């Protein structure tokens, strides 16, 4: 990791040696500071030691080579968003005191797209300050503090960035359909406390310091040119943390009751771009038949999800359960028709 | 977003407290708004922002808002008159230097558009100072003072004002509020003019194009930064909650140069440092080390060598190369600094800590190419600035009329010296030497009083150089005819340099609070240029650019005048 910080004659280069045993490099950045006074200042001051900077495998000094994490155990467990930069042997964690530690990767949680890292507690010179999710009633409009190393602005013992805002609301990321690269499709906390590259894996906190969520990548819609800052509710990650840290087995999810079936064959061609969801044929005794769909009807909506292509129809349909009622909107010529129907179970082939 | 969080302290009646806080916030912002201005060029679209920081109409903004001097623009033209009158006008109103700025247009929130003269520029860290041309005699401008940016803390509520996207055509500023996201951020330079932000404040208050040059206010309505830069993500050149403001305390270090119309020069140690983090078992392998340095640099001449470990900069412990860049980056060239280091030994270990005191060299920002670096404002402008600075000082009276300090004679002996007027007294364990101006010198010891011999007279003459120091330390107001000529860093604090009428070399230096900071004069004995750096009780003497060890480190104090001290008969 090499970074030239100033051009011309004053070139200052930050270098990490290859072997990285931990060491104490002092408590904090060496500028004199006044004591925190307001509630917000005190809360941030108290939380900062629990947030780490993460560096991993990626291009030299590119933004995405950095992320953030939250310490969750005194034994050196750190929770972060799982991402490509986290590679075995190449993931390093920088603690609040500026010490650098090689991190071991624990198994990721596929559903939430999060991963625990583990640093060697024997190498620590000061006690870690772990945080733990607690049930929090998250209200729209409540204040929120977001902590993380956005744009990799902080190095070593420099403090990560703090942004402040409110919880805008809670939403299901399924709503973000067509938004790029959101692995997770559950509930998220939306906030206007800004989230930027490198901030991911940091924490979202209430004004009193309670841990609300783990910062996600920006929810990004190329279509509407909007980006939303969001976090996974920390409490939702408890089963994963309990499993990894305390060996508790998670309750098995009930077996899926078969795939949902609508019964409309679409005019789907192979190709790079999926065509609009035109019906080619309606199968008898199917939900589509109950709605009296016909060939050449174009399906444009399932519940609140707009459908533009055959692929989207298949993907959205897969989110429903057999037996679930769904509102279907379709276009016939210049008419727009709607109807509600109960989805069936896909018949065996 | 809420800018004041006072109401969060568990109120009895939440809504009443919220309303009170809002009223307070609205009043605060309303009181700041009149000082915030829009800065525009005559010939280019778009524009930036600025803030009036002195009642005489001095405006701080970004260098990148002001831009380069106009190539086609000549010096100001004198009014019609005789040749002699025009020559006199030129001497007063035409700044030296080859290239000139066209006046800028500056809109104030009262809806009025003013012309403004471009004074100093600081391309190295993206600052510029303008002066509004008043529309009527004696006009003063609403202003907000600079605050103390080192008091800022992460989480502290701040707000930005300015004219983003040139939204306001009537120049009423846009307010955006947020918190301090981080302090002491180092942001490397961009563009061929450097524009380094060595010690900036990171804020989540939205800062957008057009906000550049506008103020960042704290909750006391003081200017704690100048918003100039944002980090952007994938959303194009608009805010993503990461804005950077140039810290007010960094601005203070260059303010004198900017008011005097200079092109500031930033300092450098001419050292590349590297930061090693590994090897806890091996004490020698962590820390900040000299990776390369120029053989002819002042640091090398002072004794710093490759591989040495850098420990302290002006008394502050160096913890990373980034921090060293921040510490050096806010200082002007010529600032004397103390560097603590451990020299590398031949065996690969390190020797004991040493300290050297050296001036920072000039950082080449690539701007000397186009001849704008020799800038200085016209005498008329500097006269206005001088008056404005002196007017900001509190009235001081001085009951002390003598100065006492410790000095070391060439033989290494230390004297306590007391000077008043042209009288000087040196005292050491029962031995007293007195020089009564040019009227004669005498020596008093156990055996009585006698005239000074040649050696003793020479010693007294040598320390009689303290007379200008006395005048400086004793002064309560700026001498007649003093004219602002630039800035100087004196023992860790920025000061104003004023030239004195006469040979053109004599200067008097003053801190922003109106206390004396030292002086420059030509020593009549040694024909050398002598600088006295004076701060509190500390003194540093620089003779012809070299530190004078006999004086430096002495403690100085103003004391009451006691005529018996200089009397031949006690």
Interface residues (C-beta under 8 A of the other chain):
Chain A: X4 X5 X6 X7 X8 X9 X10 X11 X12 X13 X14 X15 X16 X17 X18 X19 X20 X21 X22 X23 X24 X25 X26 X29 X30 X31 X32 X33 X34 X36 X37 X38 X39 X40 X41 X42 X43 X44 X45 X48 X98 X99 X100 X143 X145 X150 X151 X153 X154 X155 X156 X157 X158 X159 X160 X161 X162 X163 X164 X165 X192 X193 X194 X195 X196 X197 X207 X218 X220 X225 X227
Chain B: X1 X5 X6 X8 X9 X150 X151 X153 X154 X155 X156 X157 X178 X179 X180 X181 X182 X183 X184 X185 X186 X188 X189 X194 X196 X202 X204 X231 X233 X234 X235 X240 X241 X242 X268 X269 X270 X271 X272 X273 X274 X275 X276 X277 X278 X279 X280 X281 X285 X286 X291 X292 X294 X316 X317 X318 X319 X320 X321 X322 X323 X324 X325 X328 X329 X363 X364 X365 X366
